[in-house]
């Protein structure tokens, strides 16, 4: 498998790199989830997002009618790769990666014209209300209820592990509308205003003392019927589209590449003899592994450019990438020795990124679908194996 980019695409990559060098502060570095985003940082992220939107980059591959640039999925891939490598922020939540692409496939024309342009302009932040305390990997077991009441649905339930809910304007929501149907049926996909009466957001602080996750409570929240995406009781099939987009990104491999380059520089400067040789072999192995993952993600972009929706191919990318993230973080901590356990202080290599990354990647094989779920998808949809 070999992918080549046109001269125009390579010129665009150079343009993005130059923009990021100019616009990002010198002290900016890839994040690890170690700290909560302060109000000041959030203000910069929103400003930076509007700068991206002004250049038409936030939604490159979207149709022009909905605020996009009509660019190819390949051009979008290049942009995503460079943004992730630089650790650059785009404060839109799940709007660009999940909400927008899903509406492209399943939304009504009115929904597309109402919701997509504000995302493209960087004006609205979205989150994803899918997981529940008793429905994570087995998402179809969700119990949040939505009951029809005239031209509205009344929703009650609890969601958990919602990234960025505390800063979001809108959300995509799954709720059960037919409790008597088989669990993969009777689910409906909604768009909900996070400022609706009855929504309460509570923070969940992770082991790095960072606040990105939240739990969200819905108490008699009213959602207009025109904010249903797809058919009532057929929301699971809309949700699988969202999950395929969630799992298909190039970002984790670009982030890995940046970390491997930084680790190589540290090893060259500080290691000698047998330690240097062991580090060289380990890092070289990870570079090869990461290139394999990068090509898997390129394949997903190629499928999208051919008008196909990636399914098990996206799961392959997610499974491989998340497990590789953990292996690289493990190698990094061992490679740097005791100093690699320091989070802060002048002696912490790479400004304490290594132990923070190590702890952050614990969740990599759980978030966005566990490795076990990904293997099941690959087995049944990719290899055609029977369900066990």
C-alpha positions, 0 to 999 in steps of 0.5 A: 500500500502506497499513498502519494500526494499531489503537488497541490496537496503538499503545498497545502501541507506546507501552508498549514505548517507555516500557519501553525508556526506563526499562530501558536505560542512558542510555549505551546505543546501537545496536551496530555489531559494532565490539566483542566483548560483554564478560562484564559486557555479556552479563550485562546482556543476559541480565538484560534478556532475562529482564525482557522474558520476564517481560512476555511480550514475547519470543515475543508471537506464539507460541501460549500452549501453548508459552510465547507470548502468542498475539498477532498477527504485527502486535503482534510486528512493532511490538515488533521494530521498537521494539527494533531502533530502540532497539538493545535486546538480546535475548540468545536468539541465533537461538531466537526468530527462527529455531528457534522459528518453524521448530519451529512449522511442522515440529516434532513436538508433543514437540519443541515442548513441550520446546524452545519454552517455555525459549526463551520464558522467555529461558533458552536461547541458540541458534545456527545451524550451516548455512554451511561453508567450501565451502557458503555461498550454495550451502548445499545443497553442505554436506559435514558428514556424519551417519551413523545408528547405532541411535537416534542419528546420529554427525556429523562436519564443520565449520561457519563464520560461526556467530554467537554459537556461543561463548555458545550452549546449543543449535543448529540443524544441517544435515548430509548423511545420504545422500551419493548423493542429489542435493544438495538431497535427502539433507540432514537438519535436527537440534537439537544440544546445544552442550555435546555431546562432540566440539563445538569452537568457535573465534572468528573476529574481524572487521575491526572487531576484534569477536568475534561469528562462530565456526567450529565443529568436530564430531568424532563428535558424537552426536545422538539421533534424536528431535532430527531436525526433519521427515523424515530426508533432507528437511531442505532443505525445513525449512531453507528455512522457517528461511531465509525467517524469517531474511530477513523482519525489520523490524529493519534498517529500524528501525535505518536510521531511527534512524541517519538521524535521528541523521545529520540532527541532526548535519547540522543542527548542523554543516553550512552552505550547499551542504554542508547542501543536499547532505546534505538531499537525500541524507538525504531520498532515503534516508528515502523509500527506507527507508520503502519497505523498511519497508512491504515488511517490513510486508507480510511481517507481514501475510502471516504474520497471514493464515497464509501463509509468506513466501518470495520476499517475504522475499527482496525485503525482505532484498535491498532492506534490505541494499543500502540499509544500504550506501548509507546508510552510504556517504552517512554517511561522505561527509557527515561528511567526515574526522571521519566516519572517526574510530572513537574519541575526543572528535571522533568524531561519534555516538561513532564509530558511522559508520565502524564501521557502514560497515565492518559493512555490508560483509557485509550483502549476503553474510550471510543469503544473498547479493544474487545468491541473493536475486535468483535466488529473486525471479526464479524463485519470484516472477516465474516465470522459468526457471532459467538 
